[in-house]
Amino acid sequence: MAAFIVHSIPGSPYGRAVLATLEEKGAAYRLAAVAPGTSKSEPHLARHPFGRVPVLEHDGYLIYETQAILRYLDRVLPQPSLTPSDPQAAGLMDQLMNICDWYLMQGVSNVIAFQRIIGPQLLGLTPDEAVIAEAMPRAHVVFKELSRLLGNKSFLADEQMTLADMLLAPHLDFLAQTPEWAPLAAANPNLPAWLQRMNARASLRATTWQQVAALAGVV
Ligand SMILES: N[C@@H](CCC(=O)N[C@@H](CS)C(=O)NCC(=O)O)C(=O)O
């Protein structure tokens, strides 16, 4: 039996970060798909009182909030380590993870990815171009800073891959499916190059929306 159960929704970039981290660790896991429209009702609310995904279950222990889950996984599955031993690289990793949650997700991804992908594909909505255009200056600020922090390194926080790469790659890959990606990538060419390296990894290839939907039995 799989030691880890991930409650998530196919397509969720946060869910993908958890699944891809389990893949990097070579851990056995099971996806428990949260059916569309049920995240704000029981039984999911008993797992996550804020009605979000992902939630990780491990030997009866439940934990939500992706950063907390990723750090938990790195503690219980220490090899390969995804946290730098150097305090400054570890600080950069933490900083990048917070940039993801505070500045990329809020006001950029939750606008552009929602308007371009979630709304049209899952809710039958038409993208609101004015709302997307309004988010673009914020998107440029975030991309410029991620690009500056990446610099010439192989990975975002270090020469080795860290939890920051695991969290940010699914989010940027989601945005890469939108037309807004082209100008953001053109202005910050080290970011698409990094994303290409990340997407080539078995962990990311195993956890695309399509792969996770197949695991969930919804395609
Ligand atoms: N702070 C949360 C954010 C999780 C989140 O926003 N998840 C989205 C999917 S990527 C979600 O649950 N959306 C469904 C909903 O809001 O009902 C975390 O880090 O886990």
The ligand as an SDF file (V2000), in Angstrom:
LIG
                    3D

 20 19  0  0  0  0  0  0  0  0999 V2000
   -1.8470   28.1480    0.2390 N   0  0  0  0  0  0  0  0  0  0  0  0
   -2.3550   26.9420   -0.3730 C   0  0  0  0  0  0  0  0  0  0  0  0
   -2.9590   27.2900   -1.7180 C   0  0  0  0  0  0  0  0  0  0  0  0
   -3.5840   26.0790   -2.3680 C   0  0  0  0  0  0  0  0  0  0  0  0
   -4.4990   26.4640   -3.5250 C   0  0  0  0  0  0  0  0  0  0  0  0
   -4.7780   27.6360   -3.7750 O   0  0  0  0  0  0  0  0  0  0  0  0
   -4.9640   25.4420   -4.2230 N   0  0  0  0  0  0  0  0  0  0  0  0
   -5.9070   25.6360   -5.3050 C   0  0  0  0  0  0  0  0  0  0  0  0
   -5.5390   24.7430   -6.4780 C   0  0  0  0  0  0  0  0  0  0  0  0
   -3.9540   25.1370   -7.1670 S   0  0  0  0  0  0  0  0  0  0  0  0
   -7.2860   25.2080   -4.8620 C   0  0  0  0  0  0  0  0  0  0  0  0
   -7.4330   24.4820   -3.9060 O   0  0  0  0  0  0  0  0  0  0  0  0
   -8.3120   25.6430   -5.5880 N   0  0  0  0  0  0  0  0  0  0  0  0
   -9.6470   25.1450   -5.3810 C   0  0  0  0  0  0  0  0  0  0  0  0
  -10.5020   26.0960   -4.6370 C   0  0  0  0  0  0  0  0  0  0  0  0
  -10.0770   27.2000   -4.2670 O   0  0  0  0  0  0  0  0  0  0  0  0
  -11.6480   25.7050   -4.3990 O   0  0  0  0  0  0  0  0  0  0  0  0
   -1.2290   25.9220   -0.4880 C   0  0  0  0  0  0  0  0  0  0  0  0
   -0.0640   26.3260   -0.5090 O   0  0  0  0  0  0  0  0  0  0  0  0
   -1.4900   24.7220   -0.5200 O   0  0  0  0  0  0  0  0  0  0  0  0
  1  2  1  0
  2  3  1  0
  2 18  1  0
  3  4  1  0
  4  5  1  0
  5  6  2  0
  5  7  1  0
  7  8  1  0
  8  9  1  0
  8 11  1  0
  9 10  1  0
 11 12  2  0
 11 13  1  0
 13 14  1  0
 14 15  1  0
 15 16  2  0
 15 17  1  0
 18 19  2  0
 18 20  1  0
M  END
$$$$
